[in-house]
Amino acid sequence: MATKAKELWEELLAQNPTNEDLRYVIEWVEALRQEAWQKLLVQNPTNEDLRYVIEWVEALRQEAKAMLKRKIKEILADMKIL
């Protein structure tokens, strides 16, 4: 990865990027995709975040789909408990 890109990534991380920031890095910066994806996972992605990745990032589509399915199953299970 180019030094400038790495510097900008480090600056972004220092500013505590939002999930939306990370989604755009995941989509547009292939060299940072996995690192940004891991950061997004730590930040607990919303259903919207996962749907965005499913739609726009083929390389992570299957993993994001599986996560979204698990989240939906958890929500449905919680609803049955109430």
mmCIF file of the N, C-alpha and C atoms, coordinates in Angstrom:
data_MODEL
# 
_entry.id   MODEL 
# 
loop_
_atom_site.group_PDB 
_atom_site.id 
_atom_site.type_symbol 
_atom_site.label_atom_id 
_atom_site.label_alt_id 
_atom_site.label_comp_id 
_atom_site.label_asym_id 
_atom_site.label_entity_id 
_atom_site.label_seq_id 
_atom_site.pdbx_PDB_ins_code 
_atom_site.Cartn_x 
_atom_site.Cartn_y 
_atom_site.Cartn_z 
_atom_site.occupancy 
_atom_site.B_iso_or_equiv 
_atom_site.pdbx_formal_charge 
_atom_site.auth_seq_id 
_atom_site.auth_comp_id 
_atom_site.auth_asym_id 
_atom_site.auth_atom_id 
_atom_site.pdbx_PDB_model_num 
ATOM 1   N N  . MET A 1 1  ? 0.848   -1.179  0.000  1.00 0.00 ? 1  MET A N  1 
ATOM 2   C CA . MET A 1 1  ? 0.000   0.000   0.000  1.00 0.00 ? 1  MET A CA 1 
ATOM 3   C C  . MET A 1 1  ? 0.890   1.237   0.000  1.00 0.00 ? 1  MET A C  1 
ATOM 4   N N  . ALA A 1 2  ? 0.453   2.252   -0.697 1.00 0.00 ? 2  ALA A N  1 
ATOM 5   C CA . ALA A 1 2  ? 1.211   3.504   -0.754 1.00 0.00 ? 2  ALA A CA 1 
ATOM 6   C C  . ALA A 1 2  ? 1.302   4.124   0.634  1.00 0.00 ? 2  ALA A C  1 
ATOM 7   N N  . THR A 1 3  ? 2.404   4.752   0.887  1.00 0.00 ? 3  THR A N  1 
ATOM 8   C CA . THR A 1 3  ? 2.641   5.360   2.193  1.00 0.00 ? 3  THR A CA 1 
ATOM 9   C C  . THR A 1 3  ? 1.579   6.404   2.514  1.00 0.00 ? 3  THR A C  1 
ATOM 10  N N  . LYS A 1 4  ? 1.206   7.218   1.529  1.00 0.00 ? 4  LYS A N  1 
ATOM 11  C CA . LYS A 1 4  ? 0.208   8.268   1.755  1.00 0.00 ? 4  LYS A CA 1 
ATOM 12  C C  . LYS A 1 4  ? -1.141  7.660   2.154  1.00 0.00 ? 4  LYS A C  1 
ATOM 13  N N  . ALA A 1 5  ? -1.537  6.595   1.480  1.00 0.00 ? 5  ALA A N  1 
ATOM 14  C CA . ALA A 1 5  ? -2.802  5.938   1.811  1.00 0.00 ? 5  ALA A CA 1 
ATOM 15  C C  . ALA A 1 5  ? -2.769  5.404   3.234  1.00 0.00 ? 5  ALA A C  1 
ATOM 16  N N  . LYS A 1 6  ? -1.645  4.818   3.621  1.00 0.00 ? 6  LYS A N  1 
ATOM 17  C CA . LYS A 1 6  ? -1.518  4.283   4.975  1.00 0.00 ? 6  LYS A CA 1 
ATOM 18  C C  . LYS A 1 6  ? -1.585  5.408   6.002  1.00 0.00 ? 6  LYS A C  1 
ATOM 19  N N  . GLU A 1 7  ? -0.946  6.535   5.705  1.00 0.00 ? 7  GLU A N  1 
ATOM 20  C CA . GLU A 1 7  ? -1.000  7.701   6.599  1.00 0.00 ? 7  GLU A CA 1 
ATOM 21  C C  . GLU A 1 7  ? -2.439  8.190   6.769  1.00 0.00 ? 7  GLU A C  1 
ATOM 22  N N  . LEU A 1 8  ? -3.153  8.279   5.662  1.00 0.00 ? 8  LEU A N  1 
ATOM 23  C CA . LEU A 1 8  ? -4.548  8.745   5.720  1.00 0.00 ? 8  LEU A CA 1 
ATOM 24  C C  . LEU A 1 8  ? -5.414  7.762   6.504  1.00 0.00 ? 8  LEU A C  1 
ATOM 25  N N  . TRP A 1 9  ? -5.165  6.465   6.330  1.00 0.00 ? 9  TRP A N  1 
ATOM 26  C CA . TRP A 1 9  ? -5.897  5.443   7.075  1.00 0.00 ? 9  TRP A CA 1 
ATOM 27  C C  . TRP A 1 9  ? -5.650  5.607   8.571  1.00 0.00 ? 9  TRP A C  1 
ATOM 28  N N  . GLU A 1 10 ? -4.391  5.813   8.943  1.00 0.00 ? 10 GLU A N  1 
ATOM 29  C CA . GLU A 1 10 ? -4.049  6.000   10.360 1.00 0.00 ? 10 GLU A CA 1 
ATOM 30  C C  . GLU A 1 10 ? -4.730  7.250   10.920 1.00 0.00 ? 10 GLU A C  1 
ATOM 31  N N  . GLU A 1 11 ? -4.793  8.302   10.132 1.00 0.00 ? 11 GLU A N  1 
ATOM 32  C CA . GLU A 1 11 ? -5.489  9.531   10.558 1.00 0.00 ? 11 GLU A CA 1 
ATOM 33  C C  . GLU A 1 11 ? -6.974  9.252   10.777 1.00 0.00 ? 11 GLU A C  1 
ATOM 34  N N  . LEU A 1 12 ? -7.569  8.525   9.846  1.00 0.00 ? 12 LEU A N  1 
ATOM 35  C CA . LEU A 1 12 ? -8.987  8.182   9.980  1.00 0.00 ? 12 LEU A CA 1 
ATOM 36  C C  . LEU A 1 12 ? -9.230  7.355   11.237 1.00 0.00 ? 12 LEU A C  1 
ATOM 37  N N  . LEU A 1 13 ? -8.388  6.378   11.485 1.00 0.00 ? 13 LEU A N  1 
ATOM 38  C CA . LEU A 1 13 ? -8.536  5.553   12.682 1.00 0.00 ? 13 LEU A CA 1 
ATOM 39  C C  . LEU A 1 13 ? -8.426  6.386   13.952 1.00 0.00 ? 13 LEU A C  1 
ATOM 40  N N  . ALA A 1 14 ? -7.543  7.371   13.945 1.00 0.00 ? 14 ALA A N  1 
ATOM 41  C CA . ALA A 1 14 ? -7.363  8.240   15.115 1.00 0.00 ? 14 ALA A CA 1 
ATOM 42  C C  . ALA A 1 14 ? -8.610  9.083   15.384 1.00 0.00 ? 14 ALA A C  1 
ATOM 43  N N  . GLN A 1 15 ? -9.430  9.280   14.366 1.00 0.00 ? 15 GLN A N  1 
ATOM 44  C CA . GLN A 1 15 ? -10.654 10.084  14.502 1.00 0.00 ? 15 GLN A CA 1 
ATOM 45  C C  . GLN A 1 15 ? -11.881 9.230   14.812 1.00 0.00 ? 15 GLN A C  1 
ATOM 46  N N  . ASN A 1 16 ? -11.666 7.967   15.117 1.00 0.00 ? 16 ASN A N  1 
ATOM 47  C CA . ASN A 1 16 ? -12.769 7.046   15.405 1.00 0.00 ? 16 ASN A CA 1 
ATOM 48  C C  . ASN A 1 16 ? -13.822 7.066   14.290 1.00 0.00 ? 16 ASN A C  1 
ATOM 49  N N  . PRO A 1 17 ? -13.508 6.430   13.176 1.00 0.00 ? 17 PRO A N  1 
ATOM 50  C CA . PRO A 1 17 ? -14.415 6.467   12.027 1.00 0.00 ? 17 PRO A CA 1 
ATOM 51  C C  . PRO A 1 17 ? -15.784 5.857   12.335 1.00 0.00 ? 17 PRO A C  1 
ATOM 52  N N  . THR A 1 18 ? -16.786 6.422   11.711 1.00 0.00 ? 18 THR A N  1 
ATOM 53  C CA . THR A 1 18 ? -18.138 5.878   11.840 1.00 0.00 ? 18 THR A CA 1 
ATOM 54  C C  . THR A 1 18 ? -18.244 4.614   10.988 1.00 0.00 ? 18 THR A C  1 
ATOM 55  N N  . ASN A 1 19 ? -19.310 3.879   11.182 1.00 0.00 ? 19 ASN A N  1 
ATOM 56  C CA . ASN A 1 19 ? -19.553 2.711   10.341 1.00 0.00 ? 19 ASN A CA 1 
ATOM 57  C C  . ASN A 1 19 ? -19.677 3.131   8.880  1.00 0.00 ? 19 ASN A C  1 
ATOM 58  N N  . GLU A 1 20 ? -20.288 4.278   8.635  1.00 0.00 ? 20 GLU A N  1 
ATOM 59  C CA . GLU A 1 20 ? -20.424 4.765   7.260  1.00 0.00 ? 20 GLU A CA 1 
ATOM 60  C C  . GLU A 1 20 ? -19.044 5.040   6.645  1.00 0.00 ? 20 GLU A C  1 
ATOM 61  N N  . ASP A 1 21 ? -18.149 5.668   7.407  1.00 0.00 ? 21 ASP A N  1 
ATOM 62  C CA . ASP A 1 21 ? -16.781 5.886   6.919  1.00 0.00 ? 21 ASP A CA 1 
ATOM 63  C C  . ASP A 1 21 ? -16.142 4.562   6.522  1.00 0.00 ? 21 ASP A C  1 
ATOM 64  N N  . LEU A 1 22 ? -16.286 3.582   7.386  1.00 0.00 ? 22 LEU A N  1 
ATOM 65  C CA . LEU A 1 22 ? -15.678 2.278   7.141  1.00 0.00 ? 22 LEU A CA 1 
ATOM 66  C C  . LEU A 1 22 ? -16.287 1.581   5.929  1.00 0.00 ? 22 LEU A C  1 
ATOM 67  N N  . ARG A 1 23 ? -17.588 1.748   5.745  1.00 0.00 ? 23 ARG A N  1 
ATOM 68  C CA . ARG A 1 23 ? -18.238 1.144   4.572  1.00 0.00 ? 23 ARG A CA 1 
ATOM 69  C C  . ARG A 1 23 ? -17.615 1.662   3.284  1.00 0.00 ? 23 ARG A C  1 
ATOM 70  N N  . TYR A 1 24 ? -17.352 2.963   3.230  1.00 0.00 ? 24 TYR A N  1 
ATOM 71  C CA . TYR A 1 24 ? -16.766 3.531   2.015  1.00 0.00 ? 24 TYR A CA 1 
ATOM 72  C C  . TYR A 1 24 ? -15.329 3.065   1.813  1.00 0.00 ? 24 TYR A C  1 
ATOM 73  N N  . VAL A 1 25 ? -14.562 2.934   2.880  1.00 0.00 ? 25 VAL A N  1 
ATOM 74  C CA . VAL A 1 25 ? -13.205 2.397   2.755  1.00 0.00 ? 25 VAL A CA 1 
ATOM 75  C C  . VAL A 1 25 ? -13.276 0.958   2.258  1.00 0.00 ? 25 VAL A C  1 
ATOM 76  N N  . ILE A 1 26 ? -14.188 0.182   2.813  1.00 0.00 ? 26 ILE A N  1 
ATOM 77  C CA . ILE A 1 26 ? -14.354 -1.216  2.396  1.00 0.00 ? 26 ILE A CA 1 
ATOM 78  C C  . ILE A 1 26 ? -14.682 -1.294  0.907  1.00 0.00 ? 26 ILE A C  1 
ATOM 79  N N  . GLU A 1 27 ? -15.554 -0.407  0.454  1.00 0.00 ? 27 GLU A N  1 
ATOM 80  C CA . GLU A 1 27 ? -15.961 -0.445  -0.954 1.00 0.00 ? 27 GLU A CA 1 
ATOM 81  C C  . GLU A 1 27 ? -14.857 0.025   -1.895 1.00 0.00 ? 27 GLU A C  1 
ATOM 82  N N  . TRP A 1 28 ? -14.187 1.100   -1.563 1.00 0.00 ? 28 TRP A N  1 
ATOM 83  C CA . TRP A 1 28 ? -13.323 1.781   -2.528 1.00 0.00 ? 28 TRP A CA 1 
ATOM 84  C C  . TRP A 1 28 ? -11.828 1.540   -2.377 1.00 0.00 ? 28 TRP A C  1 
ATOM 85  N N  . VAL A 1 29 ? -11.360 1.076   -1.228 1.00 0.00 ? 29 VAL A N  1 
ATOM 86  C CA . VAL A 1 29 ? -9.911  0.931   -1.026 1.00 0.00 ? 29 VAL A CA 1 
ATOM 87  C C  . VAL A 1 29 ? -9.593  -0.548  -0.781 1.00 0.00 ? 29 VAL A C  1 
ATOM 88  N N  . GLU A 1 30 ? -9.360  -1.243  -1.863 1.00 0.00 ? 30 GLU A N  1 
ATOM 89  C CA . GLU A 1 30 ? -9.162  -2.689  -1.782 1.00 0.00 ? 30 GLU A CA 1 
ATOM 90  C C  . GLU A 1 30 ? -8.010  -3.061  -0.852 1.00 0.00 ? 30 GLU A C  1 
ATOM 91  N N  . ALA A 1 31 ? -6.950  -2.270  -0.845 1.00 0.00 ? 31 ALA A N  1 
ATOM 92  C CA . ALA A 1 31 ? -5.785  -2.573  -0.006 1.00 0.00 ? 31 ALA A CA 1 
ATOM 93  C C  . ALA A 1 31 ? -6.118  -2.510  1.486  1.00 0.00 ? 31 ALA A C  1 
ATOM 94  N N  . LEU A 1 32 ? -7.163  -1.772  1.835  1.00 0.00 ? 32 LEU A N  1 
ATOM 95  C CA . LEU A 1 32 ? -7.560  -1.626  3.239  1.00 0.00 ? 32 LEU A CA 1 
ATOM 96  C C  . LEU A 1 32 ? -8.850  -2.367  3.571  1.00 0.00 ? 32 LEU A C  1 
ATOM 97  N N  . ARG A 1 33 ? -9.395  -3.062  2.598  1.00 0.00 ? 33 ARG A N  1 
ATOM 98  C CA . ARG A 1 33 ? -10.719 -3.677  2.754  1.00 0.00 ? 33 ARG A CA 1 
ATOM 99  C C  . ARG A 1 33 ? -10.814 -4.578  3.982  1.00 0.00 ? 33 ARG A C  1 
ATOM 100 N N  . GLN A 1 34 ? -9.892  -5.506  4.132  1.00 0.00 ? 34 GLN A N  1 
ATOM 101 C CA . GLN A 1 34 ? -9.977  -6.446  5.249  1.00 0.00 ? 34 GLN A CA 1 
ATOM 102 C C  . GLN A 1 34 ? -9.808  -5.747  6.593  1.00 0.00 ? 34 GLN A C  1 
ATOM 103 N N  . GLU A 1 35 ? -8.873  -4.826  6.654  1.00 0.00 ? 35 GLU A N  1 
ATOM 104 C CA . GLU A 1 35 ? -8.648  -4.110  7.911  1.00 0.00 ? 35 GLU A CA 1 
ATOM 105 C C  . GLU A 1 35 ? -9.873  -3.267  8.288  1.00 0.00 ? 35 GLU A C  1 
ATOM 106 N N  . ALA A 1 36 ? -10.458 -2.599  7.294  1.00 0.00 ? 36 ALA A N  1 
ATOM 107 C CA . ALA A 1 36 ? -11.657 -1.789  7.550  1.00 0.00 ? 36 ALA A CA 1 
ATOM 108 C C  . ALA A 1 36 ? -12.845 -2.686  7.919  1.00 0.00 ? 36 ALA A C  1 
ATOM 109 N N  . TRP A 1 37 ? -12.956 -3.850  7.277  1.00 0.00 ? 37 TRP A N  1 
ATOM 110 C CA . TRP A 1 37 ? -14.011 -4.809  7.584  1.00 0.00 ? 37 TRP A CA 1 
ATOM 111 C C  . TRP A 1 37 ? -13.899 -5.284  9.029  1.00 0.00 ? 37 TRP A C  1 
ATOM 112 N N  . GLN A 1 38 ? -12.695 -5.613  9.443  1.00 0.00 ? 38 GLN A N  1 
ATOM 113 C CA . GLN A 1 38 ? -12.491 -6.068  10.818 1.00 0.00 ? 38 GLN A CA 1 
ATOM 114 C C  . GLN A 1 38 ? -12.857 -4.956  11.814 1.00 0.00 ? 38 GLN A C  1 
ATOM 115 N N  . LYS A 1 39 ? -12.504 -3.727  11.491 1.00 0.00 ? 39 LYS A N  1 
ATOM 116 C CA . LYS A 1 39 ? -12.845 -2.591  12.354 1.00 0.00 ? 39 LYS A CA 1 
ATOM 117 C C  . LYS A 1 39 ? -14.370 -2.422  12.408 1.00 0.00 ? 39 LYS A C  1 
ATOM 118 N N  . LEU A 1 40 ? -15.037 -2.572  11.274 1.00 0.00 ? 40 LEU A N  1 
ATOM 119 C CA . LEU A 1 40 ? -16.495 -2.478  11.246 1.00 0.00 ? 40 LEU A CA 1 
ATOM 120 C C  . LEU A 1 40 ? -17.122 -3.558  12.118 1.00 0.00 ? 40 LEU A C  1 
ATOM 121 N N  . LEU A 1 41 ? -16.595 -4.761  12.051 1.00 0.00 ? 41 LEU A N  1 
ATOM 122 C CA . LEU A 1 41 ? -17.131 -5.858  12.860 1.00 0.00 ? 41 LEU A CA 1 
ATOM 123 C C  . LEU A 1 41 ? -16.991 -5.560  14.349 1.00 0.00 ? 41 LEU A C  1 
ATOM 124 N N  . VAL A 1 42 ? -15.886 -4.955  14.739 1.00 0.00 ? 42 VAL A N  1 
ATOM 125 C CA . VAL A 1 42 ? -15.672 -4.591  16.143 1.00 0.00 ? 42 VAL A CA 1 
ATOM 126 C C  . VAL A 1 42 ? -16.694 -3.542  16.584 1.00 0.00 ? 42 VAL A C  1 
ATOM 127 N N  . GLN A 1 43 ? -17.097 -2.694  15.660 1.00 0.00 ? 43 GLN A N  1 
ATOM 128 C CA . GLN A 1 43 ? -18.043 -1.614  15.963 1.00 0.00 ? 43 GLN A CA 1 
ATOM 129 C C  . GLN A 1 43 ? -19.501 -2.059  15.853 1.00 0.00 ? 43 GLN A C  1 
ATOM 130 N N  . ASN A 1 44 ? -19.734 -3.353  15.739 1.00 0.00 ? 44 ASN A N  1 
ATOM 131 C CA . ASN A 1 44 ? -21.087 -3.901  15.681 1.00 0.00 ? 44 ASN A CA 1 
ATOM 132 C C  . ASN A 1 44 ? -21.885 -3.316  14.506 1.00 0.00 ? 44 ASN A C  1 
ATOM 133 N N  . PRO A 1 45 ? -21.694 -3.827  13.307 1.00 0.00 ? 45 PRO A N  1 
ATOM 134 C CA . PRO A 1 45 ? -22.374 -3.283  12.134 1.00 0.00 ? 45 PRO A CA 1 
ATOM 135 C C  . PRO A 1 45 ? -23.893 -3.413  12.226 1.00 0.00 ? 45 PRO A C  1 
ATOM 136 N N  . THR A 1 46 ? -24.570 -2.402  11.731 1.00 0.00 ? 46 THR A N  1 
ATOM 137 C CA . THR A 1 46 ? -26.029 -2.422  11.678 1.00 0.00 ? 46 THR A CA 1 
ATOM 138 C C  . THR A 1 46 ? -26.471 -3.279  10.493 1.00 0.00 ? 46 THR A C  1 
ATOM 139 N N  . ASN A 1 47 ? -27.745 -3.566  10.442 1.00 0.00 ? 47 ASN A N  1 
ATOM 140 C CA . ASN A 1 47 ? -28.290 -4.275  9.282  1.00 0.00 ? 47 ASN A CA 1 
ATOM 141 C C  . ASN A 1 47 ? -28.029 -3.463  8.016  1.00 0.00 ? 47 ASN A C  1 
ATOM 142 N N  . GLU A 1 48 ? -28.152 -2.143  8.120  1.00 0.00 ? 48 GLU A N  1 
ATOM 143 C CA . GLU A 1 48 ? -27.890 -1.266  6.969  1.00 0.00 ? 48 GLU A CA 1 
ATOM 144 C C  . GLU A 1 48 ? -26.437 -1.407  6.498  1.00 0.00 ? 48 GLU A C  1 
ATOM 145 N N  . ASP A 1 49 ? -25.497 -1.448  7.444  1.00 0.00 ? 49 ASP A N  1 
ATOM 146 C CA . ASP A 1 49 ? -24.085 -1.629  7.085  1.00 0.00 ? 49 ASP A CA 1 
ATOM 147 C C  . ASP A 1 49 ? -23.893 -2.934  6.329  1.00 0.00 ? 49 ASP A C  1 
ATOM 148 N N  . LEU A 1 50 ? -24.476 -3.993  6.842  1.00 0.00 ? 50 LEU A N  1 
ATOM 149 C CA . LEU A 1 50 ? -24.329 -5.298  6.207  1.00 0.00 ? 50 LEU A CA 1 
ATOM 150 C C  . LEU A 1 50 ? -24.981 -5.338  4.835  1.00 0.00 ? 50 LEU A C  1 
ATOM 151 N N  . ARG A 1 51 ? -26.151 -4.730  4.707  1.00 0.00 ? 51 ARG A N  1 
ATOM 152 C CA . ARG A 1 51 ? -26.817 -4.682  3.397  1.00 0.00 ? 51 ARG A CA 1 
ATOM 153 C C  . ARG A 1 51 ? -25.977 -3.898  2.384  1.00 0.00 ? 51 ARG A C  1 
ATOM 154 N N  . TYR A 1 52 ? -25.346 -2.829  2.845  1.00 0.00 ? 52 TYR A N  1 
ATOM 155 C CA . TYR A 1 52 ? -24.477 -2.037  1.970  1.00 0.00 ? 52 TYR A CA 1 
ATOM 156 C C  . TYR A 1 52 ? -23.326 -2.899  1.451  1.00 0.00 ? 52 TYR A C  1 
ATOM 157 N N  . VAL A 1 53 ? -22.670 -3.616  2.347  1.00 0.00 ? 53 VAL A N  1 
ATOM 158 C CA . VAL A 1 53 ? -21.551 -4.473  1.947  1.00 0.00 ? 53 VAL A CA 1 
ATOM 159 C C  . VAL A 1 53 ? -22.038 -5.558  0.996  1.00 0.00 ? 53 VAL A C  1 
ATOM 160 N N  . ILE A 1 54 ? -23.182 -6.150  1.269  1.00 0.00 ? 54 ILE A N  1 
ATOM 161 C CA . ILE A 1 54 ? -23.746 -7.181  0.398  1.00 0.00 ? 54 ILE A CA 1 
ATOM 162 C C  . ILE A 1 54 ? -23.955 -6.632  -1.013 1.00 0.00 ? 54 ILE A C  1 
ATOM 163 N N  . GLU A 1 55 ? -24.468 -5.420  -1.085 1.00 0.00 ? 55 GLU A N  1 
ATOM 164 C CA . GLU A 1 55 ? -24.775 -4.833  -2.392 1.00 0.00 ? 55 GLU A CA 1 
ATOM 165 C C  . GLU A 1 55 ? -23.530 -4.406  -3.165 1.00 0.00 ? 55 GLU A C  1 
ATOM 166 N N  . TRP A 1 56 ? -22.544 -3.839  -2.484 1.00 0.00 ? 56 TRP A N  1 
ATOM 167 C CA . TRP A 1 56 ? -21.456 -3.168  -3.182 1.00 0.00 ? 56 TRP A CA 1 
ATOM 168 C C  . TRP A 1 56 ? -20.093 -3.852  -3.124 1.00 0.00 ? 56 TRP A C  1 
ATOM 169 N N  . VAL A 1 57 ? -19.900 -4.845  -2.276 1.00 0.00 ? 57 VAL A N  1 
ATOM 170 C CA . VAL A 1 57 ? -18.566 -5.433  -2.111 1.00 0.00 ? 57 VAL A CA 1 
ATOM 171 C C  . VAL A 1 57 ? -18.638 -6.946  -2.308 1.00 0.00 ? 57 VAL A C  1 
ATOM 172 N N  . GLU A 1 58 ? -18.434 -7.353  -3.529 1.00 0.00 ? 58 GLU A N  1 
ATOM 173 C CA . GLU A 1 58 ? -18.566 -8.770  -3.871 1.00 0.00 ? 58 GLU A CA 1 
ATOM 174 C C  . GLU A 1 58 ? -17.646 -9.655  -3.033 1.00 0.00 ? 58 GLU A C  1 
ATOM 175 N N  . ALA A 1 59 ? -16.451 -9.178  -2.749 1.00 0.00 ? 59 ALA A N  1 
ATOM 176 C CA . ALA A 1 59 ? -15.473 -9.987  -2.016 1.00 0.00 ? 59 ALA A CA 1 
ATOM 177 C C  . ALA A 1 59 ? -15.935 -10.343 -0.599 1.00 0.00 ? 59 ALA A C  1 
ATOM 178 N N  . LEU A 1 60 ? -16.820 -9.541  -0.027 1.00 0.00 ? 60 LEU A N  1 
ATOM 179 C CA . LEU A 1 60 ? -17.305 -9.793  1.339  1.00 0.00 ? 60 LEU A CA 1 
ATOM 180 C C  . LEU A 1 60 ? -18.789 -10.150 1.380  1.00 0.00 ? 60 LEU A C  1 
ATOM 181 N N  . ARG A 1 61 ? -19.382 -10.297 0.224  1.00 0.00 ? 61 ARG A N  1 
ATOM 182 C CA . ARG A 1 61 ? -20.833 -10.504 0.128  1.00 0.00 ? 61 ARG A CA 1 
ATOM 183 C C  . ARG A 1 61 ? -21.321 -11.701 0.944  1.00 0.00 ? 61 ARG A C  1 
ATOM 184 N N  . GLN A 1 62 ? -20.689 -12.846 0.788  1.00 0.00 ? 62 GLN A N  1 
ATOM 185 C CA . GLN A 1 62 ? -21.161 -14.055 1.475  1.00 0.00 ? 62 GLN A CA 1 
ATOM 186 C C  . GLN A 1 62 ? -21.029 -13.933 2.992  1.00 0.00 ? 62 GLN A C  1 
ATOM 187 N N  . GLU A 1 63 ? -19.908 -13.386 3.434  1.00 0.00 ? 63 GLU A N  1 
ATOM 188 C CA . GLU A 1 63 ? -19.707 -13.213 4.878  1.00 0.00 ? 63 GLU A CA 1 
ATOM 189 C C  . GLU A 1 63 ? -20.727 -12.243 5.464  1.00 0.00 ? 63 GLU A C  1 
ATOM 190 N N  . ALA A 1 64 ? -20.986 -11.153 4.763  1.00 0.00 ? 64 ALA A N  1 
ATOM 191 C CA . ALA A 1 64 ? -21.966 -10.174 5.241  1.00 0.00 ? 64 ALA A CA 1 
ATOM 192 C C  . ALA A 1 64 ? -23.378 -10.772 5.237  1.00 0.00 ? 64 ALA A C  1 
ATOM 193 N N  . LYS A 1 65 ? -23.701 -11.563 4.224  1.00 0.00 ? 65 LYS A N  1 
ATOM 194 C CA . LYS A 1 65 ? -25.015 -12.223 4.173  1.00 0.00 ? 65 LYS A CA 1 
ATOM 195 C C  . LYS A 1 65 ? -25.197 -13.151 5.365  1.00 0.00 ? 65 LYS A C  1 
ATOM 196 N N  . ALA A 1 66 ? -24.177 -13.923 5.664  1.00 0.00 ? 66 ALA A N  1 
ATOM 197 C CA . ALA A 1 66 ? -24.262 -14.851 6.795  1.00 0.00 ? 66 ALA A CA 1 
ATOM 198 C C  . ALA A 1 66 ? -24.463 -14.090 8.104  1.00 0.00 ? 66 ALA A C  1 
ATOM 199 N N  . MET A 1 67 ? -23.760 -12.982 8.256  1.00 0.00 ? 67 MET A N  1 
ATOM 200 C CA . MET A 1 67 ? -23.910 -12.180 9.477  1.00 0.00 ? 67 MET A CA 1 
ATOM 201 C C  . MET A 1 67 ? -25.318 -11.593 9.573  1.00 0.00 ? 67 MET A C  1 
ATOM 202 N N  . LEU A 1 68 ? -25.833 -11.104 8.462  1.00 0.00 ? 68 LEU A N  1 
ATOM 203 C CA . LEU A 1 68 ? -27.169 -10.521 8.462  1.00 0.00 ? 68 LEU A CA 1 
ATOM 204 C C  . LEU A 1 68 ? -28.213 -11.578 8.816  1.00 0.00 ? 68 LEU A C  1 
ATOM 205 N N  . LYS A 1 69 ? -28.079 -12.772 8.267  1.00 0.00 ? 69 LYS A N  1 
ATOM 206 C CA . LYS A 1 69 ? -29.012 -13.859 8.593  1.00 0.00 ? 69 LYS A CA 1 
ATOM 207 C C  . LYS A 1 69 ? -28.981 -14.172 10.087 1.00 0.00 ? 69 LYS A C  1 
ATOM 208 N N  . ARG A 1 70 ? -27.765 -14.215 10.672 1.00 0.00 ? 70 ARG A N  1 
ATOM 209 C CA . ARG A 1 70 ? -27.651 -14.485 12.111 1.00 0.00 ? 70 ARG A CA 1 
ATOM 210 C C  . ARG A 1 70 ? -28.326 -13.388 12.919 1.00 0.00 ? 70 ARG A C  1 
ATOM 211 N N  . LYS A 1 71 ? -28.121 -12.141 12.519 1.00 0.00 ? 71 LYS A N  1 
ATOM 212 C CA . LYS A 1 71 ? -28.732 -11.032 13.256 1.00 0.00 ? 71 LYS A CA 1 
ATOM 213 C C  . LYS A 1 71 ? -30.255 -11.103 13.186 1.00 0.00 ? 71 LYS A C  1 
ATOM 214 N N  . ILE A 1 72 ? -30.777 -11.432 12.015 1.00 0.00 ? 72 ILE A N  1 
ATOM 215 C CA . ILE A 1 72 ? -32.227 -11.529 11.858 1.00 0.00 ? 72 ILE A CA 1 
ATOM 216 C C  . ILE A 1 72 ? -32.772 -12.665 12.720 1.00 0.00 ? 72 ILE A C  1 
ATOM 217 N N  . LYS A 1 73 ? -32.075 -13.799 12.747 1.00 0.00 ? 73 LYS A N  1 
ATOM 218 C CA . LYS A 1 73 ? -32.511 -14.925 13.582 1.00 0.00 ? 73 LYS A CA 1 
ATOM 219 C C  . LYS A 1 73 ? -32.500 -14.539 15.058 1.00 0.00 ? 73 LYS A C  1 
ATOM 220 N N  . GLU A 1 74 ? -31.485 -13.785 15.475 1.00 0.00 ? 74 GLU A N  1 
ATOM 221 C CA . GLU A 1 74 ? -31.420 -13.330 16.872 1.00 0.00 ? 74 GLU A CA 1 
ATOM 222 C C  . GLU A 1 74 ? -32.593 -12.417 17.205 1.00 0.00 ? 74 GLU A C  1 
ATOM 223 N N  . ILE A 1 75 ? -32.908 -11.516 16.307 1.00 0.00 ? 75 ILE A N  1 
ATOM 224 C CA . ILE A 1 75 ? -34.035 -10.599 16.527 1.00 0.00 ? 75 ILE A CA 1 
ATOM 225 C C  . ILE A 1 75 ? -35.334 -11.387 16.641 1.00 0.00 ? 75 ILE A C  1 
ATOM 226 N N  . LEU A 1 76 ? -35.540 -12.324 15.739 1.00 0.00 ? 76 LEU A N  1 
ATOM 227 C CA . LEU A 1 76 ? -36.769 -13.128 15.777 1.00 0.00 ? 76 LEU A CA 1 
ATOM 228 C C  . LEU A 1 76 ? -36.838 -13.957 17.057 1.00 0.00 ? 76 LEU A C  1 
ATOM 229 N N  . ALA A 1 77 ? -35.715 -14.493 17.467 1.00 0.00 ? 77 ALA A N  1 
ATOM 230 C CA . ALA A 1 77 ? -35.696 -15.270 18.709 1.00 0.00 ? 77 ALA A CA 1 
ATOM 231 C C  . ALA A 1 77 ? -36.039 -14.373 19.910 1.00 0.00 ? 77 ALA A C  1 
ATOM 232 N N  . ASP A 1 78 ? -35.513 -13.165 19.915 1.00 0.00 ? 78 ASP A N  1 
ATOM 233 C CA . ASP A 1 78 ? -35.825 -12.216 20.998 1.00 0.00 ? 78 ASP A CA 1 
ATOM 234 C C  . ASP A 1 78 ? -37.311 -11.862 21.018 1.00 0.00 ? 78 ASP A C  1 
ATOM 235 N N  . MET A 1 79 ? -37.894 -11.731 19.859 1.00 0.00 ? 79 MET A N  1 
ATOM 236 C CA . MET A 1 79 ? -39.317 -11.376 19.784 1.00 0.00 ? 79 MET A CA 1 
ATOM 237 C C  . MET A 1 79 ? -40.191 -12.487 20.354 1.00 0.00 ? 79 MET A C  1 
ATOM 238 N N  . LYS A 1 80 ? -39.802 -13.723 20.175 1.00 0.00 ? 80 LYS A N  1 
ATOM 239 C CA . LYS A 1 80 ? -40.564 -14.848 20.694 1.00 0.00 ? 80 LYS A CA 1 
ATOM 240 C C  . LYS A 1 80 ? -40.517 -14.900 22.221 1.00 0.00 ? 80 LYS A C  1 
ATOM 241 N N  . ILE A 1 81 ? -39.411 -14.408 22.769 1.00 0.00 ? 81 ILE A N  1 
ATOM 242 C CA . ILE A 1 81 ? -39.244 -14.418 24.230 1.00 0.00 ? 81 ILE A CA 1 
ATOM 243 C C  . ILE A 1 81 ? -40.168 -13.391 24.867 1.00 0.00 ? 81 ILE A C  1 
ATOM 244 N N  . LEU A 1 82 ? -40.366 -12.265 24.199 1.00 0.00 ? 82 LEU A N  1 
ATOM 245 C CA . LEU A 1 82 ? -41.173 -11.191 24.804 1.00 0.00 ? 82 LEU A CA 1 
ATOM 246 C C  . LEU A 1 82 ? -42.613 -11.546 24.950 1.00 0.00 ? 82 LEU A C  1 
# 
